[in-house]
């Protein structure tokens, strides 16, 4: 098995991150919803006050290989706040290219996010998964996550731009 490194993303990784975002969206059958650009990822994740943080999974070349590391997965997260529990980390995306799945790379990304959460004194680590993605649901449960839909009946909602405009009277 090739050597894998999980590291913080650098500004130069934005092209790979966008490629993987599109692959994830295609897997989730939602590719038409991807509107983000490489430039927006760069501005939003690597400025003075980043809106998000990102980890990348790299396959490292074997000794003597001329190719450099290859980015095969990512985990994009940000910090939120729970009025009940305080500091919280939210993992927006975790994705590993299909040909690299089954090697524990996704679990390594998730474990690294947990480390970041603990280092930042977060009391919770949250994420969401589509109801048909049973492999991911099983993985998260195996890693110790609690399914809040099952346990507490929470439903997730969002307001899109048009709804926000109506709410704001704009």
LUMMAR-511693 format. One line per field, with one value per atom (N, C-alpha, C): residue number from 1; residue in three letters; x, y, z; atom name; chain. Coordinates in nm, 4 decimals, decimal comma. Each point is the difference from the previous one (the first is absolute). Example, Ala and Ser with C-alpha at 12.3 -4.5 7.8 and 13.67 -1.06 7.14 Angstrom:
# LUMMAR-511693
resi	[1_1_1_2_2_2]
resn	[ALA_ALA_ALA_SER_SER_SER]
c1	[1,3190_-0,0890_0,0900_-0,0350_0,0820_-0,0770]
c2	[-0,5690_0,1190_0,1200_0,1050_0,1190_0,1090]
c3	[0,7800_0,0000_0,0000_-0,0720_0,0060_0,0730]
name	[N_CA_C_N_CA_C]
chain	[A_A_A_A_A_A]
***
This chain:
# LUMMAR-511693
resi	[1_1_1_2_2_2_3_3_3_4_4_4_5_5_5_6_6_6_7_7_7_8_8_8_9_9_9_10_10_10_11_11_11_12_12_12_13_13_13_14_14_14_15_15_15_16_16_16_17_17_17_18_18_18_19_19_19_20_20_20_21_21_21_22_22_22_23_23_23_24_24_24_25_25_25_26_26_26_27_27_27_28_28_28_29_29_29_30_30_30_31_31_31_32_32_32_33_33_33_34_34_34_35_35_35_36_36_36_37_37_37_38_38_38_39_39_39_40_40_40_41_41_41_42_42_42_43_43_43_44_44_44_45_45_45_46_46_46_47_47_47_48_48_48_49_49_49_50_50_50_51_51_51_52_52_52_53_53_53_54_54_54_55_55_55_56_56_56_57_57_57_58_58_58_59_59_59_60_60_60_61_61_61_62_62_62_63_63_63_64_64_64_65_65_65_66_66_66_67_67_67_68_68_68_69_69_69_70_70_70_71_71_71_72_72_72_73_73_73_74_74_74_75_75_75_76_76_76_77_77_77_78_78_78_79_79_79_80_80_80_81_81_81_82_82_82_83_83_83_84_84_84_85_85_85_86_86_86_87_87_87_88_88_88_89_89_89_90_90_90_91_91_91_92_92_92_93_93_93_94_94_94_95_95_95_96_96_96_97_97_97_98_98_98_99_99_99_100_100_100_101_101_101_102_102_102_103_103_103_104_104_104_105_105_105_106_106_106_107_107_107_108_108_108_109_109_109_110_110_110_111_111_111_112_112_112_113_113_113_114_114_114_115_115_115_116_116_116_117_117_117_118_118_118_119_119_119_120_120_120_121_121_121_122_122_122_123_123_123_124_124_124_125_125_125_126_126_126_127_127_127_128_128_128_129_129_129_130_130_130_131_131_131_132_132_132_133_133_133_134_134_134_135_135_135_136_136_136_137_137_137_138_138_138_139_139_139_140_140_140_141_141_141_142_142_142_143_143_143_144_144_144_145_145_145_146_146_146_147_147_147_148_148_148_149_149_149_150_150_150_151_151_151_152_152_152_153_153_153_154_154_154_155_155_155_156_156_156_157_157_157_158_158_158_159_159_159_160_160_160_161_161_161_162_162_162_163_163_163_164_164_164_165_165_165_166_166_166_167_167_167_168_168_168_169_169_169_170_170_170]
resn	[UNK_UNK_UNK_UNK_UNK_UNK_UNK_UNK_UNK_UNK_UNK_UNK_UNK_UNK_UNK_UNK_UNK_UNK_UNK_UNK_UNK_UNK_UNK_UNK_UNK_UNK_UNK_UNK_UNK_UNK_UNK_UNK_UNK_UNK_UNK_UNK_UNK_UNK_UNK_UNK_UNK_UNK_UNK_UNK_UNK_UNK_UNK_UNK_UNK_UNK_UNK_UNK_UNK_UNK_UNK_UNK_UNK_UNK_UNK_UNK_UNK_UNK_UNK_UNK_UNK_UNK_UNK_UNK_UNK_UNK_UNK_UNK_UNK_UNK_UNK_UNK_UNK_UNK_UNK_UNK_UNK_UNK_UNK_UNK_UNK_UNK_UNK_UNK_UNK_UNK_UNK_UNK_UNK_UNK_UNK_UNK_UNK_UNK_UNK_UNK_UNK_UNK_UNK_UNK_UNK_UNK_UNK_UNK_UNK_UNK_UNK_UNK_UNK_UNK_UNK_UNK_UNK_UNK_UNK_UNK_UNK_UNK_UNK_UNK_UNK_UNK_UNK_UNK_UNK_UNK_UNK_UNK_UNK_UNK_UNK_UNK_UNK_UNK_UNK_UNK_UNK_UNK_UNK_UNK_UNK_UNK_UNK_UNK_UNK_UNK_UNK_UNK_UNK_UNK_UNK_UNK_UNK_UNK_UNK_UNK_UNK_UNK_UNK_UNK_UNK_UNK_UNK_UNK_UNK_UNK_UNK_UNK_UNK_UNK_UNK_UNK_UNK_UNK_UNK_UNK_UNK_UNK_UNK_UNK_UNK_UNK_UNK_UNK_UNK_UNK_UNK_UNK_UNK_UNK_UNK_UNK_UNK_UNK_UNK_UNK_UNK_UNK_UNK_UNK_UNK_UNK_UNK_UNK_UNK_UNK_UNK_UNK_UNK_UNK_UNK_UNK_UNK_UNK_UNK_UNK_UNK_UNK_UNK_UNK_UNK_UNK_UNK_UNK_UNK_UNK_UNK_UNK_UNK_UNK_UNK_UNK_UNK_UNK_UNK_UNK_UNK_UNK_UNK_UNK_UNK_UNK_UNK_UNK_UNK_UNK_UNK_UNK_UNK_UNK_UNK_UNK_UNK_UNK_UNK_UNK_UNK_UNK_UNK_UNK_UNK_UNK_UNK_UNK_UNK_UNK_UNK_UNK_UNK_UNK_UNK_UNK_UNK_UNK_UNK_UNK_UNK_UNK_UNK_UNK_UNK_UNK_UNK_UNK_UNK_UNK_UNK_UNK_UNK_UNK_UNK_UNK_UNK_UNK_UNK_UNK_UNK_UNK_UNK_UNK_UNK_UNK_UNK_UNK_UNK_UNK_UNK_UNK_UNK_UNK_UNK_UNK_UNK_UNK_UNK_UNK_UNK_UNK_UNK_UNK_UNK_UNK_UNK_UNK_UNK_UNK_UNK_UNK_UNK_UNK_UNK_UNK_UNK_UNK_UNK_UNK_UNK_UNK_UNK_UNK_UNK_UNK_UNK_UNK_UNK_UNK_UNK_UNK_UNK_UNK_UNK_UNK_UNK_UNK_UNK_UNK_UNK_UNK_UNK_UNK_UNK_UNK_UNK_UNK_UNK_UNK_UNK_UNK_UNK_UNK_UNK_UNK_UNK_UNK_UNK_UNK_UNK_UNK_UNK_UNK_UNK_UNK_UNK_UNK_UNK_UNK_UNK_UNK_UNK_UNK_UNK_UNK_UNK_UNK_UNK_UNK_UNK_UNK_UNK_UNK_UNK_UNK_UNK_UNK_UNK_UNK_UNK_UNK_UNK_UNK_UNK_UNK_UNK_UNK_UNK_UNK_UNK_UNK_UNK_UNK_UNK_UNK_UNK_UNK_UNK_UNK_UNK_UNK_UNK_UNK_UNK_UNK_UNK_UNK_UNK_UNK_UNK_UNK_UNK_UNK_UNK_UNK_UNK_UNK_UNK_UNK_UNK_UNK_UNK_UNK_UNK_UNK_UNK_UNK_UNK_UNK_UNK_UNK_UNK_UNK_UNK_UNK_UNK_UNK_UNK_UNK_UNK_UNK_UNK_UNK_UNK_UNK_UNK_UNK_UNK_UNK_UNK_UNK_UNK_UNK_UNK_UNK_UNK_UNK_UNK_UNK_UNK_UNK_UNK_UNK_UNK_UNK_UNK_UNK_UNK_UNK_UNK_UNK_UNK_UNK_UNK_UNK_UNK_UNK_UNK_UNK]
c1	[0,0845_-0,0845_0,0884_-0,0402_0,0741_-0,0083_0,0957_0,0026_-0,0952_-0,0787_-0,0988_0,0361_-0,0109_0,0222_-0,1254_-0,0457_-0,1104_0,0648_-0,0252_0,0614_-0,0984_0,0320_-0,0806_0,0180_-0,1099_0,0056_0,0772_0,0625_0,0697_-0,0765_0,0253_-0,0673_0,0143_0,1146_0,0246_-0,0810_-0,0665_-0,0824_-0,1412_-0,0357_-0,1396_-0,0497_0,0854_-0,0411_-0,0374_0,0824_-0,0303_-0,1260_-0,0154_-0,1183_-0,1256_0,0032_-0,1161_-0,0300_0,1031_-0,0189_-0,0705_0,0431_-0,0594_-0,1409_-0,0247_-0,1355_-0,0952_0,0446_-0,0844_-0,0225_0,1037_-0,0161_-0,1008_0,0095_-0,0948_-0,1414_-0,0168_-0,1336_-0,0566_0,0854_-0,0457_-0,0435_0,0779_-0,0332_-0,1353_-0,0249_-0,1246_-0,1147_0,0268_-0,0988_-0,0490_0,0926_-0,0323_0,1004_0,0658_0,1045_-0,0509_-0,1244_-0,0555_-0,0061_0,0131_-0,0066_0,1357_0,1076_0,1337_0,0188_0,0135_0,0187_0,1325_0,0721_0,1234_0,1105_0,0904_0,1146_0,1286_0,1059_0,1308_0,0384_-0,0321_0,0320_-0,0762_-0,1264_-0,0793_0,0555_0,0377_0,0599_0,1265_0,0797_0,1250_-0,0304_-0,0900_-0,0321_-0,0661_-0,0877_-0,0767_0,0754_0,1018_0,0694_0,1401_0,0551_0,1405_0,0254_-0,1039_0,0162_0,0305_-0,0139_0,0302_-0,0961_-0,1273_-0,1015_-0,0713_0,0583_-0,0584_-0,1389_-0,0865_-0,1336_0,0025_0,1032_0,0102_0,1470_0,0176_0,1320_-0,0111_0,1134_-0,0061_0,1225_-0,0237_0,1066_0,0018_0,1159_0,0087_0,0727_-0,0397_0,0656_0,0856_0,1264_0,0931_0,0562_0,0110_0,0752_0,1428_0,0925_0,1399_0,0696_0,0887_0,0705_0,0938_0,0173_0,0963_0,1407_0,0958_0,1383_0,0461_0,0570_0,0496_-0,0998_-0,1274_-0,0994_0,0195_-0,0211_0,0209_-0,1247_-0,1165_-0,1232_-0,0058_-0,0678_-0,0182_-0,1219_-0,0326_-0,1192_-0,1262_-0,1006_-0,1259_-0,1140_-0,0767_-0,1133_-0,1167_-0,0459_-0,1052_-0,1240_0,0036_-0,1157_0,0114_-0,1106_0,0014_-0,1086_0,0183_-0,1005_-0,0072_-0,1146_-0,0176_-0,0871_0,0491_-0,0708_0,0046_-0,0863_-0,0015_-0,0561_0,0087_-0,0436_-0,1372_-0,0843_-0,1322_-0,0143_-0,1141_-0,0192_-0,1341_0,0026_-0,1221_-0,0357_-0,1211_-0,0415_-0,0133_-0,0049_-0,0082_0,1374_0,0913_0,1279_0,1226_-0,0167_0,1149_0,0670_0,1314_0,0785_-0,0272_-0,0188_-0,0332_0,0736_0,0410_0,0596_-0,0996_-0,0135_-0,0929_0,0791_-0,0076_0,0661_-0,0983_0,0210_-0,0896_0,0116_0,1233_0,0250_0,1134_-0,0132_0,1126_-0,0144_0,1076_-0,0075_0,1350_-0,0051_0,1177_-0,0354_0,0896_-0,0231_-0,0293_-0,0940_-0,0428_0,1138_0,1001_0,1080_0,0903_-0,0164_0,0806_-0,0816_-0,1265_-0,0846_0,0376_-0,0379_0,0275_0,1401_0,0731_0,1363_0,0066_-0,1162_-0,0029_0,0284_0,0048_0,0338_-0,1108_-0,1261_-0,1113_0,0008_0,0252_0,0080_0,1149_0,1124_0,1135_-0,0345_-0,0738_-0,0425_-0,0917_-0,0981_-0,0960_0,0724_0,0948_0,0759_0,0804_0,0549_0,0768_-0,0916_-0,1227_-0,0958_-0,0329_-0,0147_-0,0245_0,1158_0,1232_0,1170_-0,0065_-0,0338_-0,0120_-0,1073_-0,1137_-0,1104_0,0466_0,0703_0,0485_0,1044_0,0899_0,1021_-0,0617_-0,1168_-0,0685_-0,1075_0,0007_-0,0945_-0,1454_-0,0253_-0,1376_-0,0640_-0,1291_-0,0719_-0,0713_-0,0115_-0,0710_0,0688_-0,0275_0,0461_-0,1243_-0,0484_-0,1239_0,0261_-0,0882_0,0010_-0,1372_-0,0243_-0,1263_0,0312_-0,0939_0,0176_-0,1355_0,0017_-0,1243_-0,0550_-0,1325_-0,0623_0,0252_0,0369_0,0246_0,1454_0,0881_0,1422_0,0299_-0,0461_0,0093_0,1443_0,0906_0,1409_0,0549_-0,0302_0,0477_-0,0680_-0,1304_-0,0727_0,0630_0,0249_0,0603_0,1388_0,0798_0,1334_-0,0082_-0,0852_-0,0093_-0,0441_-0,0965_-0,0454_0,1132_0,0734_0,1114_0,1081_0,0145_0,0992_-0,0521_-0,1280_-0,0550_-0,0969_-0,0369_-0,0947_-0,1412_-0,0769_-0,1396_-0,0876_-0,0958_-0,0943_-0,1093_0,0048_-0,0955_-0,1415_-0,0134_-0,1344_-0,0648_0,0729_-0,0514_-0,0178_0,1009_0,0021_-0,0911_-0,0049_-0,0711_-0,1030_-0,0028_-0,0999_0,0297_0,1255_0,0352_-0,0116_-0,0493_-0,0016_0,0880_0,0677_0,0897_-0,0719_0,0093_-0,0627_0,1044_-0,0296_0,0844_-0,0869_0,0456_-0,0613_0,0939_-0,0489_0,0782_-0,0082_0,0747_0,0112_-0,1357_-0,0864_-0,1303_-0,0825_0,0008_-0,0735_0,0609_0,1318_0,0654_-0,0396_-0,0050_-0,0402_-0,1410_-0,0909_-0,1379_-0,0027_0,0715_0,0050_0,0555_0,1049_0,0669_-0,0705_-0,1033_-0,0709_0,0843_0,0864_0,0886_-0,0265]
c2	[-0,1191_0,1191_0,1246_0,0994_0,1250_0,0753_0,0861_0,0821_0,1185_0,0296_0,1076_0,1040_0,1259_0,1100_0,0860_0,0341_0,0951_0,1292_0,1079_0,1285_0,1132_0,1143_0,1196_0,0398_0,0408_0,0448_0,1309_0,0185_0,1249_0,0679_0,1257_0,0774_-0,0669_-0,0576_-0,0668_-0,1281_-0,0469_-0,1212_0,0284_0,1256_0,0343_-0,0680_-0,0170_-0,0699_-0,1447_-0,0679_-0,1383_-0,0068_0,0941_0,0011_0,0178_0,0925_0,0210_-0,1260_-0,0640_-0,1257_-0,1036_-0,0123_-0,0981_0,0406_0,1297_0,0480_-0,0415_0,0172_-0,0378_-0,1512_-0,0784_-0,1455_-0,0409_0,0620_-0,0300_0,0360_0,1175_0,0437_-0,0951_-0,0479_-0,0960_-0,1302_-0,0468_-0,1206_0,0170_0,1207_0,0273_0,0366_-0,0045_0,0322_0,1449_0,0895_0,1413_0,0923_-0,0487_0,0778_0,1352_0,0072_0,1259_0,1085_-0,0365_0,0984_0,0635_-0,0533_0,0541_0,1302_0,1097_0,1324_0,0637_-0,0629_0,0568_-0,0036_0,0960_0,0053_-0,0192_-0,0284_-0,0125_0,1321_0,1111_0,1317_0,0241_-0,0388_0,0161_-0,0885_-0,1223_-0,0878_0,0626_0,0572_0,0633_0,1197_0,0857_0,1201_-0,0351_-0,0996_-0,0329_-0,0874_-0,0718_-0,0907_0,0413_0,1003_0,0309_0,1487_0,0746_0,1413_0,0212_0,1240_0,0362_-0,0659_-0,0068_-0,0635_-0,1085_-0,1184_-0,1039_-0,0443_-0,0236_-0,0513_-0,1499_-0,0667_-0,1447_-0,0399_-0,1236_-0,0630_-0,1312_-0,0513_-0,1206_-0,0872_-0,1284_-0,0996_-0,0699_-0,0397_-0,0808_-0,1295_-0,1041_-0,1300_-0,0161_-0,0280_-0,0176_-0,1414_-0,0563_-0,1231_0,0434_-0,0468_0,0388_-0,0959_0,0522_-0,0871_-0,0958_-0,1161_-0,0962_0,0543_-0,0417_0,0468_-0,0287_0,0995_-0,0139_0,0383_0,0174_0,0433_0,1472_0,0381_0,1398_0,0854_-0,0625_0,0758_0,0538_0,1148_0,0566_-0,0586_0,0472_-0,0474_0,0277_-0,0856_0,0123_0,0158_0,1095_0,0252_-0,0892_-0,0864_-0,0976_0,0147_0,0940_0,0195_0,1310_0,0386_0,1238_-0,0036_0,0849_0,0243_0,1494_0,0590_0,1445_0,0251_0,0819_0,0235_0,1478_0,0356_0,1354_-0,0062_0,1112_0,0041_0,0655_-0,0579_0,0551_0,0044_0,0455_0,0138_-0,0582_-0,0822_-0,0569_0,0761_0,0502_0,0711_-0,0950_-0,1288_-0,0976_-0,0531_-0,0119_-0,0678_0,0869_0,1153_0,0866_-0,0303_0,0075_-0,0166_-0,1344_0,0078_-0,1187_0,0078_-0,1140_-0,0071_-0,0708_0,0493_-0,0591_-0,0455_-0,1287_-0,0562_0,0052_0,0954_0,0218_-0,1133_-0,0374_-0,1052_-0,0886_-0,1271_-0,0924_-0,0886_-0,0089_-0,0732_-0,0622_-0,1236_-0,0710_-0,0555_0,0175_-0,0514_-0,1503_-0,0476_-0,1409_-0,1020_0,0243_-0,0983_-0,0064_0,0937_0,0005_-0,0318_-0,0328_-0,0348_-0,1381_-0,0254_-0,1291_-0,0099_0,1095_0,0020_0,0770_0,0452_0,0735_0,1482_0,0508_0,1421_0,0899_-0,0328_0,0798_0,0020_-0,1148_-0,0061_0,0848_0,0020_0,0823_0,1481_0,0409_0,1402_0,0335_-0,0867_0,0231_0,0059_-0,0895_0,0000_0,1277_0,0507_0,1250_0,1175_0,0008_0,1055_-0,0088_-0,1212_-0,0169_0,0565_-0,0227_0,0570_0,1530_0,0587_0,1463_0,0480_-0,0694_0,0378_0,0005_-0,1034_-0,0068_0,1068_0,0239_0,1039_0,1389_0,0214_0,1296_0,0032_-0,0994_-0,0090_-0,0064_-0,0677_-0,0195_-0,1129_0,0139_-0,1036_-0,0962_0,0353_-0,0829_0,0033_-0,1039_-0,0140_-0,0454_0,0835_-0,0298_-0,0168_-0,0751_-0,0160_-0,0491_0,0027_-0,0495_-0,0974_-0,0899_-0,0986_-0,0231_-0,0221_-0,0303_-0,1340_-0,0095_-0,1195_-0,1276_0,0083_-0,1193_-0,0481_0,0783_-0,0342_-0,0890_-0,1244_-0,0923_-0,0314_-0,0049_-0,0266_0,1086_0,1265_0,1105_-0,0026_-0,0256_-0,0073_-0,1081_-0,1157_-0,1099_0,0368_0,0685_0,0416_0,0964_0,1015_0,0997_-0,0650_-0,0899_-0,0700_-0,0858_-0,0691_-0,0844_0,0836_0,1246_0,0895_0,0666_-0,0227_0,0521_0,1153_0,0383_0,1104_-0,0443_0,0933_-0,0239_0,0552_-0,0784_0,0434_0,0826_0,1324_0,0879_-0,0120_-0,0431_-0,0214_-0,1160_-0,1081_-0,1147_0,0318_0,0592_0,0191_0,1121_0,1110_0,1178_0,0548_-0,0518_0,0449_0,1330_0,0454_0,1275_-0,0090_0,1051_0,0145_0,1189_-0,0083_0,1059_0,0854_0,1316_0,0933_0,0990_0,0636_0,1092_0,1009_0,1227_0,1077_0,0301_-0,0093_0,0364_0,1516_0,0527_0,1443_0,0684_-0,0556_0,0631_0,0073_-0,1058_0,0005_0,1024_0,0124_0,0979_0,1421_0,0241_0,1335_0,0340_-0,0950_0,0231_0,0285_-0,0779_0,0207_0,1363_0,0416_0,1276_0,1187_-0,0273_0,1076_0,0649_-0,0762_0,0565_-0,0636]
c3	[0,0000_0,0000_0,0000_-0,0771_-0,0095_0,1326_0,0196_0,1203_-0,0179_0,1042_-0,0038_0,1047_-0,0385_0,0936_0,0022_0,1203_0,0179_0,0482_-0,0723_0,0371_-0,0244_0,0586_-0,0257_-0,1458_-0,0610_-0,1390_-0,0087_-0,1155_-0,0317_-0,1129_-0,0162_-0,1046_-0,1370_-0,0268_-0,1272_-0,0209_0,1033_-0,0098_-0,0504_-0,0187_-0,0329_-0,1282_-0,0986_-0,1229_0,0286_0,0805_0,0377_0,0858_0,0917_0,0862_-0,0844_-0,0955_-0,0868_-0,0816_-0,0520_-0,0749_0,0868_0,1251_0,0904_0,0431_0,0162_0,0311_-0,1121_-0,1234_-0,1144_-0,0052_0,0309_0,0034_0,1068_0,1176_0,1082_-0,0419_-0,0594_-0,0428_-0,1052_-0,0893_-0,1009_0,0669_0,0983_0,0752_0,0704_0,0524_0,0711_-0,0942_-0,1298_-0,1034_0,0123_0,0346_0,0207_-0,0689_-0,1041_-0,0673_-0,0489_-0,0427_-0,0505_0,1079_0,1261_0,1081_0,0325_-0,0559_0,0286_-0,0773_0,0707_-0,0604_0,0414_0,0922_0,0536_-0,1062_0,0079_-0,0916_0,0808_-0,0726_0,0641_0,0678_-0,0659_0,0562_0,1306_0,0057_0,1225_0,1115_-0,0335_0,1008_0,0567_-0,0886_0,0432_0,0921_-0,0425_0,0785_0,1334_-0,0018_0,1208_0,0992_-0,0472_0,0901_0,0388_-0,0689_0,0238_0,0218_0,0312_0,0301_0,1473_0,0421_0,1385_0,0992_-0,0360_0,0846_-0,0804_-0,0086_-0,0862_0,0461_-0,0980_0,0266_0,0229_-0,0489_0,0156_0,0136_0,0423_0,0069_-0,0761_-0,0452_-0,0810_0,0256_0,0029_0,0046_-0,1344_-0,0454_-0,1209_0,0328_-0,0719_0,0099_-0,1243_0,0208_-0,1109_0,0010_-0,1186_-0,0187_-0,0292_0,0795_-0,0165_-0,0962_-0,0817_-0,0951_0,0738_-0,0582_0,0544_-0,0231_0,0818_-0,0212_-0,1432_-0,0613_-0,1363_-0,1078_0,0354_-0,0991_-0,0295_-0,1246_-0,0384_0,0208_0,0119_0,0207_0,1426_0,0160_0,1324_0,0674_0,1204_0,0699_-0,0823_0,0171_-0,0737_0,0995_-0,0109_0,0898_-0,0428_0,0933_-0,0303_0,0884_0,0938_0,0879_0,0745_0,0614_0,0783_0,1074_0,0979_0,1031_0,0225_-0,0281_0,0136_0,1225_0,0927_0,1259_0,0377_0,0944_0,0541_0,1409_0,0694_0,1388_0,0097_0,0830_0,0298_0,1516_0,0461_0,1441_0,0412_0,1020_0,0552_0,1271_0,0067_0,1211_0,1185_-0,0259_0,1091_0,0389_-0,0974_0,0256_-0,0244_-0,0648_-0,0267_-0,1327_-0,0002_-0,1237_-0,0666_-0,1312_-0,0792_-0,1329_-0,0504_-0,1322_-0,0914_-0,1226_-0,0969_-0,1217_-0,0292_-0,1173_-0,1160_-0,0886_-0,1139_-0,1014_-0,0327_-0,0984_0,0475_-0,0270_0,0069_-0,1228_-0,0779_-0,1261_-0,0319_-0,0492_-0,0489_-0,1374_-0,0939_-0,1356_0,0065_-0,0831_0,0072_-0,0035_-0,0830_-0,0128_0,1230_0,0952_0,1217_0,1243_-0,0174_0,1138_0,0529_0,1231_0,0613_0,0589_0,0016_0,0552_0,1313_0,0492_0,1259_-0,0131_-0,1222_-0,0203_0,0547_-0,0274_0,0529_0,1520_0,0602_0,1471_0,0524_-0,0711_0,0426_-0,0054_-0,1037_-0,0097_0,1167_0,0263_0,1090_0,1348_0,0209_0,1258_0,0142_-0,1095_0,0051_0,0349_-0,0545_0,0359_0,1489_0,0524_0,1431_0,0823_-0,0462_0,0684_0,0014_-0,1153_-0,0087_0,0975_0,0015_0,0905_0,1454_0,0401_0,1383_0,0277_-0,0965_0,0167_0,0150_-0,0626_0,0056_0,1092_0,0880_0,1126_-0,0449_-0,1103_-0,0464_0,0801_0,0279_0,0737_-0,0931_-0,1275_-0,0957_-0,1353_-0,0764_-0,1375_-0,0760_-0,0900_-0,0724_-0,1484_-0,0646_-0,1442_-0,0421_-0,1293_-0,0551_-0,1120_-0,0257_-0,1057_-0,0661_-0,1301_-0,0709_0,0468_0,0091_0,0587_-0,0788_-0,1268_-0,0802_0,0047_0,0626_0,0029_0,1213_-0,0079_0,1129_0,0397_-0,0974_0,0335_0,0922_-0,0329_0,0829_0,1367_0,0023_0,1274_0,0886_-0,0584_0,0762_0,0514_-0,0843_0,0422_0,1175_-0,0109_0,1070_0,1310_-0,0085_0,1214_0,0570_-0,0873_0,0459_0,0686_-0,0430_0,0607_0,1271_0,0333_0,1247_-0,0129_-0,1220_-0,0185_0,0371_0,0489_0,0339_-0,1116_-0,0469_-0,1037_0,0673_-0,0165_0,0681_-0,0548_-0,1253_-0,0542_0,0741_0,0179_0,0736_0,1477_0,0618_0,1445_0,0489_-0,0756_0,0493_-0,0974_-0,1229_-0,0968_-0,0668_0,0013_-0,0623_-0,1512_-0,0603_-0,1461_-0,0350_-0,1111_-0,0443_-0,1044_0,0143_-0,0942_-0,0493_-0,1146_-0,0468_-0,0739_0,0008_-0,0777_-0,1157_-0,1230_-0,1180_-0,0193_-0,0966_-0,0193_-0,0194_-0,0819_-0,0250_0,1281_0,0778_0,1259_0,0967_0,0019_0,0862_-0,0419_-0,1304_-0,0490_0,0458_-0,0117_0,0451_0,1488_0,0765_0,1452_0,0355_-0,0717_0,0277_-0,0643_-0,0817_-0,0686_-0,1086_-0,0665_-0,1043_-0,1332]
name	[N_CA_C_N_CA_C_N_CA_C_N_CA_C_N_CA_C_N_CA_C_N_CA_C_N_CA_C_N_CA_C_N_CA_C_N_CA_C_N_CA_C_N_CA_C_N_CA_C_N_CA_C_N_CA_C_N_CA_C_N_CA_C_N_CA_C_N_CA_C_N_CA_C_N_CA_C_N_CA_C_N_CA_C_N_CA_C_N_CA_C_N_CA_C_N_CA_C_N_CA_C_N_CA_C_N_CA_C_N_CA_C_N_CA_C_N_CA_C_N_CA_C_N_CA_C_N_CA_C_N_CA_C_N_CA_C_N_CA_C_N_CA_C_N_CA_C_N_CA_C_N_CA_C_N_CA_C_N_CA_C_N_CA_C_N_CA_C_N_CA_C_N_CA_C_N_CA_C_N_CA_C_N_CA_C_N_CA_C_N_CA_C_N_CA_C_N_CA_C_N_CA_C_N_CA_C_N_CA_C_N_CA_C_N_CA_C_N_CA_C_N_CA_C_N_CA_C_N_CA_C_N_CA_C_N_CA_C_N_CA_C_N_CA_C_N_CA_C_N_CA_C_N_CA_C_N_CA_C_N_CA_C_N_CA_C_N_CA_C_N_CA_C_N_CA_C_N_CA_C_N_CA_C_N_CA_C_N_CA_C_N_CA_C_N_CA_C_N_CA_C_N_CA_C_N_CA_C_N_CA_C_N_CA_C_N_CA_C_N_CA_C_N_CA_C_N_CA_C_N_CA_C_N_CA_C_N_CA_C_N_CA_C_N_CA_C_N_CA_C_N_CA_C_N_CA_C_N_CA_C_N_CA_C_N_CA_C_N_CA_C_N_CA_C_N_CA_C_N_CA_C_N_CA_C_N_CA_C_N_CA_C_N_CA_C_N_CA_C_N_CA_C_N_CA_C_N_CA_C_N_CA_C_N_CA_C_N_CA_C_N_CA_C_N_CA_C_N_CA_C_N_CA_C_N_CA_C_N_CA_C_N_CA_C_N_CA_C_N_CA_C_N_CA_C_N_CA_C_N_CA_C_N_CA_C_N_CA_C_N_CA_C_N_CA_C_N_CA_C_N_CA_C_N_CA_C_N_CA_C_N_CA_C_N_CA_C_N_CA_C_N_CA_C_N_CA_C_N_CA_C_N_CA_C_N_CA_C_N_CA_C_N_CA_C_N_CA_C_N_CA_C_N_CA_C_N_CA_C_N_CA_C_N_CA_C_N_CA_C_N_CA_C_N_CA_C_N_CA_C_N_CA_C_N_CA_C_N_CA_C_N_CA_C_N_CA_C_N_CA_C_N_CA_C_N_CA_C_N_CA_C_N_CA_C]
chain	[A_A_A_A_A_A_A_A_A_A_A_A_A_A_A_A_A_A_A_A_A_A_A_A_A_A_A_A_A_A_A_A_A_A_A_A_A_A_A_A_A_A_A_A_A_A_A_A_A_A_A_A_A_A_A_A_A_A_A_A_A_A_A_A_A_A_A_A_A_A_A_A_A_A_A_A_A_A_A_A_A_A_A_A_A_A_A_A_A_A_A_A_A_A_A_A_A_A_A_A_A_A_A_A_A_A_A_A_A_A_A_A_A_A_A_A_A_A_A_A_A_A_A_A_A_A_A_A_A_A_A_A_A_A_A_A_A_A_A_A_A_A_A_A_A_A_A_A_A_A_A_A_A_A_A_A_A_A_A_A_A_A_A_A_A_A_A_A_A_A_A_A_A_A_A_A_A_A_A_A_A_A_A_A_A_A_A_A_A_A_A_A_A_A_A_A_A_A_A_A_A_A_A_A_A_A_A_A_A_A_A_A_A_A_A_A_A_A_A_A_A_A_A_A_A_A_A_A_A_A_A_A_A_A_A_A_A_A_A_A_A_A_A_A_A_A_A_A_A_A_A_A_A_A_A_A_A_A_A_A_A_A_A_A_A_A_A_A_A_A_A_A_A_A_A_A_A_A_A_A_A_A_A_A_A_A_A_A_A_A_A_A_A_A_A_A_A_A_A_A_A_A_A_A_A_A_A_A_A_A_A_A_A_A_A_A_A_A_A_A_A_A_A_A_A_A_A_A_A_A_A_A_A_A_A_A_A_A_A_A_A_A_A_A_A_A_A_A_A_A_A_A_A_A_A_A_A_A_A_A_A_A_A_A_A_A_A_A_A_A_A_A_A_A_A_A_A_A_A_A_A_A_A_A_A_A_A_A_A_A_A_A_A_A_A_A_A_A_A_A_A_A_A_A_A_A_A_A_A_A_A_A_A_A_A_A_A_A_A_A_A_A_A_A_A_A_A_A_A_A_A_A_A_A_A_A_A_A_A_A_A_A_A_A_A_A_A_A_A_A_A_A_A_A_A_A_A_A_A_A_A_A_A_A_A_A_A_A_A_A_A_A_A_A_A_A_A_A_A_A_A_A_A_A_A_A_A_A_A_A_A_A_A_A_A_A_A_A_A_A_A_A_A_A_A_A_A_A_A_A]
***
